[in-house]
Amino acid sequence: VDRAVSDLERPLAGLRVLDLTRELRGAYCGRLLAEFGADVVLVEPLDGNPWRAVGPFADDTPHPERSLFFLHYYAGRKSVALDVGCAEGRAVLEALARGSDVLLHDLTPARATALGLDWAALAAAHPRLVIAAVTAFGETGPERELPGGDLIATAAGGLMALTGDPARAPLRPGGDQGEHITALHAALAIVAAVVDGDAGAPAARVDISAQEAVASVLENAMEFALFEDRAVARQNGRHPISWPGRVFPCRDGFVVISCGSAPQARACFTLVGDQATAADPVLDDRDVRRAHADQLEARLIARFADWDAEALFHAGQGLGIPIGLVHSARSLTEDPQLASYGFIRSVTHPEAGSYLDVGSPFRVDGRQPALGPAPALAAHTAEVLTAAGLDADARECLRRQGVIQ
Amino acid sequence: VRRARLLDGVDVVDVSTAFAGPYAGKLLADLGARVIHVETGDRLDIMRGYPPFGAPEGPDRSGSFASINRNKLGITLNLKTAGGRDVMARLVCRADVLLENYTPRVLPSLGFPWEHLARLNPRLVYCTMPGFGSSGPHRDYRSYGPTLEGQSGLAFMTGYEGEPPLRMGCSYPDMVGGVTAAFAIVAALRRRARTGRGALIEVPQQQAAAALTGIAVVQWTLTGRESGRAGNAHPWFVPHGVYRCAGDDHWVAVVVRDDAAWTRLAPLLGLGPMTHAARCARRDEIDAALGRFAAAEDRDALARRLQALGIEAYPVRTALELARDAHLAARRFIEPIDHPTLGPRAYAGPPWRLAGIDTAPHTPAPRLGEHTEGVLAALGYTPAEIAQLRTEGALR
């Protein structure tokens, strides 16, 4: 009973999402919707979603239920294995879509057409269905058919050109950020369309471009381009305006500092006992500080070599310096602040075993949303098809024809 | 792209400053919400002094501020005065959403703890986005976007192979916190539509960024390996990188995700068929071959040639190139907004198109205090009362 009550409390309780995604941006969008309580059904090919074949794998043992990408990005779904390449499979897909509020996919327009779904008929039969396409370049424009995952999105969206050493290759930020930022904007637009539908308005076709999502989060690089006709150069990890604003090595690891004011910059030198620099007028002005970055940073780096990161972090914060630890995955799992929120989530999976994963960054009325593990391939085919009105005989017939598994 | 009207009728009071909170407000405003940005003239929002600038001086010269606060109304209010708090209480009573990114003690110290806000308006969706959290051992610590790159685990994964961690080229956690908060707010609005009840939403920004470390924590616990710096290499796909072309800082990104794509690329490099395992074993050799292959080529022509072969490839674009990009122009990603101080200027975003949804033109970011009188009049204040509040310093 408690469980049922708390399920109703989840913001997206009752929202039915049909998930046809094959890229991480679509996959992460589905995970976000599932975290907030949506019922998300993943339709996989009979041999499984492509990420099931991508390593690394749990214990480095390749297996379709052990892909770390699949375990993380497809958590909280139900799995239906369905061959949508035949007429019978498409009929099942359309039946599933009729019972859904959101159809989430990441197919380019030509691939969506090739799938053979009658999108217009689908929209006509189900006027409140939100159809969301989360693609690399959007559904319109001359480059709409180009495929691409995270590297293409971060290259095309301007983030790589800003990241790394200007003398060397532009860098892709770690951990598929182009896909994540696209998924977040998509989830926002999709739920806004659903809220509008709740008010009785017609539903939307939502077209999200990964290139544009990346270009939307370049801090002010787009504004420099549009106001001053100027490209912001790569800064090798330095903040283009604040100083100090970079990662610093210390005795046992790294910290990152980002000072927005002269008092904060002075406090960095006070922290390490360099009173002469702390009092130097060179620190007064933001642009002057930054012009002397090399020599000023060298003084800090020399002194930080005597400090452990943890000690620097707490002492620096004590002086009001915006300073952060550079956490690894391991130290994230040991961070006392994250632990106080129960942010790191423990997952038990029948094939992959027990493991930790990052949790949800939302608290709703003080509670962290729950999220189930990634599904085994086809684990929910019978349950979902039964709910869509296909009885045991119909399902057996489809199984013998090789349409479902 | 015009402003959507999906959130028509949703009133948002945005008392946030700098980047993360205002970005959440911007996204809600782009979706059609009526967002009132509450500022104080005594201590200007730091974005009002953030480059680039479109006018020589004054609080309305910042292009960054204009971009992140478009489609909002702006009022100035001094919450340290009784009159300012009275205006705030009236705003909260009529609002659907209150958005703030102060440190945890600020709003309660001004007389607005959550319990009081919920009493004023039980339907209120209140979103707070502290750096670390409203509780926990680091609750009073400072954070900015760049420090959260470290604190979230993202910086650890970014950098050249064998070298120290690097910040990204933007204060990514700020925008992440903003879009995460906006998503949580609209989700809570959906629950309110179902139950009639508001919500207390907390989005600690450290957690919003740490949630985006992908498989790193899973990998640490299931393989014992960290996701350290690897340049542009991918843990599975080979090749996966950027390759220098002819021209000044011109690079093309190339990815092969399956054997079929490799079969199409390999002949161009003078290499033969290879399984995934063979490509992994010969990664350096393949990268070197791609590097030689690309070195003398025109970046855009090479990308088109590879795309035509069905290989994922794209030029590494700068923001300046995006501002002039034909594809984005065809999608009208960048459009002008006329601002009384900055004049007609082009602005980017949002990253969605919504067919079948009413839209409206964008409106420019508010000049400092531009809508104070109008908003107060709509709250029921008479001109004499507004003049009195101004005399008391409540509207600074």
Interface residues (C-beta under 8 A of the other chain):
Chain A: L8 E9 R10 P11 L12 A13 G14 L15 L32 F36 V54 G55 P56 A58 D59 D60 L68 F69 L71 H72 F137 G138 E139 T140 G141 P142 E143 L146 P147 G148 G149 L151 I152 A155 A156 G157 G158 L159 M160 A161 L162 T163 G164 D165 P166 R168 A169 P170 L171 R172 P173 G174 G175 D176 Q177 H180 I181 T182 L184 H185 A186 A187 L188 A189 V191 A192 A193 V194 V195 D196 D198 A199 A201 P202 A203 A204 R205 V206 D207 I208 S209 Q211 E212 A213 A215 S216 V217 L218 E219 N220 A221 M222 E223 F224 A225 L226 F227 E228 D229 R230 A231 V232 R234 Q235 N236 G237 R238 H239 I241 S242 G245 R246 V247 P249 F254 V255 V256 I257 S258 G260 Q317 G320 I321 P322 I323 G324 L325 V326 H327 S328 A329 R330 S331 L332 T333 D335 P336 Q337 L338 S340 Y341 F343 I344 A352 G353 Y355 L356 D357 V358 G359 S360 P361 F362 R363 V364 D365 G366
Chain B: A4 L6 L7 D8 F19 L27 L31 I46 Y50 P51 P52 F53 G54 G63 S64 S67 F132 G133 S135 G136 P137 H138 R139 Y141 R142 S143 Y144 G145 P146 T147 L148 E149 G150 Q151 S152 G153 L154 A155 F156 M157 T158 G159 Y160 P164 P165 L166 R167 M168 G169 C170 S171 Y172 D174 M175 V176 V179 T180 A182 F183 A184 V186 A187 A188 L189 R190 R191 A193 R194 T195 A199 L200 I201 E202 V203 P204 Q206 Q207 A208 A210 A211 L212 T213 G214 I215 A216 V217 V218 Q219 W220 T221 L222 T223 R225 E226 S227 G228 R229 A230 G231 N232 H234 P235 W236 F237 H240 G241 V242 R244 D249 W251 A253 V255 R257 Q307 E312 A313 Y314 P315 V316 R317 T318 A319 L320 E321 L322 A323 A326 H327 L328 A330 R331 F333 I334 R345 A346 Y347 A348 G349 P350 P351 W352 R353 L354 A355 G356 I357
